[in-house]
Amino acid sequence: MNKRTRRVLIWLSTLVSVWLAGCSTAPSQIGVPVTSETVALGAELYAQHCAACHGVNLEGQENWKERDANGYYPAPPHDDSGHTWHHGDENLRGRILNGAEGLDPAFQAASVMPAYRDTLSVEQVDAIIAFFKSNWGPVELERQLEATQREAQSQ
C-alpha cells in the first residue's frame, strides 16, 4: 500500500469514526435511556407504585380528561393514547417526584397525584419513564424526544 492510499484510508476511517460517534452518542446524551434493564426495573416499580391509579396496562382511568364529582382529574394513561409523551423527561421526572405540587398552579387543586420524592430515587423514576417509553410508538417517541430537547435547551 502506498503512502497516498494509506493517508486516504486513515482519513476515511477517521471521518467514519467521527460520524458514527455523533450518531451513536447524540440520542443518549439527552433523555432517559431505554434499555432492557431500565425497562424491567421500571415495569416492576410501576406495578408497585403507579398501576393502582394509572392502570396495569398504562391505560389510565376512565374519562381521564374530565373532572370527577370531587373536582379531580382521574389518572391519565401513560401509553401512547394519553398525553405523557407530550412532556419532556425533566417534566415527567418532576411530576412523579413532586406529585400535584409539581403541576401548573391551575391544575394543582384538580390533581390527587402523590409526591414520590421520599419513596423513589431519581434513578427509579427514570426507570419508570423508560418503561413508559418502551410502550410508545415511533411517532410518540420522536415527539417526546423533541420535548426533552426543548427542555434541555431552555435550562
Secondary structure, 3 states (H helix, E strand, C coil): CCHHHHHHHHHHHHHHHHHHHHHHHHHHHCCCCCCHHHHHHHHHHHHHHCHHHHCCCCCCCCCCCCCCCCCCCCCCCCCCCCCHHHCCHHHHHHHHHHHHHHCCHHHHCCCCCCCCCCCCCHHHHHHHHHHHHCCCCHHHHHHHHHHHHHHHHHC
